Every structure is written in C-alpha cells, then in structure tokens.
Amino acid sequence: MNFRSSTSASRPFSIASLARAALPALLLCAGLAQAQVVVTGQWVRATVAQQKATGAFMQIKSPTAVKLVSVSTPVAEVAEVHEMAMDGSVMRMRPVSALDIPAGQTVELKPGGYHVMLMKLKAPIADGETVPLTLVFEGADKMRMSVQVQAAARSPAAAAAAASEGAKDMHGGHGDHKH
C-alpha cells in the first residue's frame, strides 16, 4: 500500500519503508535509555544454612529521573524494595511500590535504609557467590528498562565491617523482620 505525502505529492512512500528508516533511530534511543542508569557497589549479604531472607545493597544514579519499580533474581522467589523507617520509637521495615531516583543524584540502598529484600531463598547464599539481579526502572514517559547486575555475596563479618564504615545495620541480617 502506497501513500502520498500531503506536503510532497511527487514522492510515494510506504509504511514499511518509513518503519525501516525509523528503526535504527528507535534502537539507538532504546540503547541510550538503558545506558542512562548506573548501578555501582552492589553486594548481597551471605546467609547461613536455614536463613530464608537476606538483603541486597547498591548505589543507583541516573541523569534523568526514574523510579525503581521492581527487582527479580533467580535465587529467591520474592525480591522487593524495602525501607527502614522509624515508627514512633520503633524501627520498622516495609516494602515500597517504587523508589524514586532523582535526576543526577545517587540513591544508596544500604543496611538500615532502603534496600532490596530477597525472600524465600531457594538455597543459602555463600560468601563470594555472585547473585544476578534484574532491576526494572520506569521513566517519566512510562517506558520501562531493565538493568542486569551481578552482586557479590559478603559474609556476615564482611557485611558488618562494611556497615560499620558508615551505615549502621539496624536489622541484624534480615532474618527476623516483620512486615
């Protein structure tokens, strides 16, 4: 099927030729959107034999405002973004539906603050193991992009040492949290 442009009646074009011309530009834009979110310092707290939950931590930065809307991993049945917050005089942990990543700012997921909870673990996570995580971000245009990261597991002792370097671990390994 050919159409004639209303501004240039001398050149017929087809929808297929228009799509072929636009495809490289669309792929370039998709690649740029995926490249904008940067995740650094990712790690997961290693577990002991019977532990069914643990936390993942990282820093996230994007030049444009996005939201972290979901997380998944093959090592756990459930992965959620959680926050630690004071409720009166009690520190509580709760899931959040999305985590805002403001344009140009680094948001740190750390023990005692926002973090990713990995629950219903399929097996223990050993010190030094690599845990794959898929982070899904949504932009203001409602377009979603996935970022794949590999997080190194740290032993409880290494995690405690890291926590004492600037982030106090307020929830002792995630094992006894309440929702």
N, C-alpha and C positions, 0 to 999 in steps of 0.2 A: 504494500500500500504506500503510495507516494502522496506527500502533502506539498503544497506550495506555500512558502512564507508570505505573509501579508506585506512584508517590507521589501522583499526581493522576489518578484514573480518569475525571474529568469532562471532560478536555480531550484530544482526539485530536491527534496531530501526525504529520507525515510526515518522512521523512529529507530530502526536498527542501526543506521549509520550514526545517528545522534547519540545513541547509547554507547556505541563503540568509541566515539570521540570522548565522551564524558567519563568512561570507566577508569582510565589512568588517573584522572584528577580525583575521582572519588576514592580510589585506592590510596593515593598519596595522602589525602585528608584523613582517611581512617588510620593510616600508619602514624601520622603526626598526632592524632588524638591519643593513640595508645602509648606513644613515646612521651607524652607530657607528664604522666605520674611517675615519680621516682620513689622507690622503696629502698631504704638502707637499714643496716644494723639489725636485720631480722634474726630472731632466735626463738626457740621453744624450750620451756623448762622440761628437762628429762624427768621421767617418772619412776616409781617403784612398782614392783610386780602387781599389786592389787589396785593401784590407782587408776581411776576411770576418767579423770579430767586433768587438764593442765592448761597453761597459758602460752600464748604467742605474743611477741613484742617486736616493735619496729618503729621506724620513723617514716612518715609519708609526706611528700611535698609535691605540689602541682602548680604550674604557672597560672592555671585558671581554676576557679572554684569548682570543686567536685564533691560528691558525697561517696563514702564507702558504704555500699548498700548490702553487700553480702560477702561471705567468706566460705570456702569449701576446702576440704582436704580428704585424700583417700584414707588417712589414718584414724579418722573419727567420724561417727555417724552424725554428729552435730558440731557446727562451728558458728559462733555468734560473736558479735562485737559487744563487749560489756563495759560498764563504767563502775568505778568505785566512787561513792559519794557519801557524805555524812547525812544521816537521817536523825536529827536531834543530836544525841551523843553517841550514836552507833554508826559505824562504817558499814555500808551495805553495798552489795554488788547487784546490778540489774542489767539485762540486755537492753540495747538501744537499737531502734529500727534503722538508723543511718548515722554516720559520723561525718560531720562537715569538715572538709579540708579547704580552708580559705586560700584564695589565690596568693601564691608566693610565700606562704607560711608553712613551716614544718610542724606537723602534728605528731607528737610522740605517744606511742602506745607502750605503756610501761607498767611494771608492778605497782599497784596502789592507785592507778588511774585508769584511763581507757586501755583496753587490751582485747585480744581475741581469746575466747574460751573454746577449747577443744574438748568436747564431752562425748561420753560413750566411746572411749578409745577402743580400737579393735585389738590392740596389743600394747605392751609397755613401750615407751619411747626411751631408747638408751642414749647415754651421753655420747656425743659425737655423731649420732644418726642425723640424716638430712630429712627434713619434713617438707614436702611440697605443699604450697598454699596457693589458692586461686582467689585473688581479691577482685571484686567487681565494683567499679566506680560508675557513678552517673553524673553527667554534666548538666548544666542549666537547660540544655536543649533536650533533655531526657534520653540522650544517646548513652548507651552503656558500653564500657570497655573492661576487659579482663586483663589483669596483670598477674603473671605467674612468678612466684618467688620460691626460693629454696632456703629454708631456715635451719640452721644448725642447732641441734639439741645440746643444752648445757646441763650438767649435773646440778643437783640442789646446792652443793657447795659453791660451784662457779656462779650459779644464779644469785646466791646470797651475796657473794663478793661483788657482783655487778650491781646488785640492788643497793649495797652499802656505799657505792660510789656516786650516789646522787638520787636514788629513788628508793625510798623505804618500802619494803614488801609488807603490805598491810593485810595480806590474806593467805599467808603461810602455805603456799603450794596449791591453792585452789581446791584441795580435796574435800573440804568441809564447808563449802559455800552454800548459801541459801538464796533462793530466787524469790 
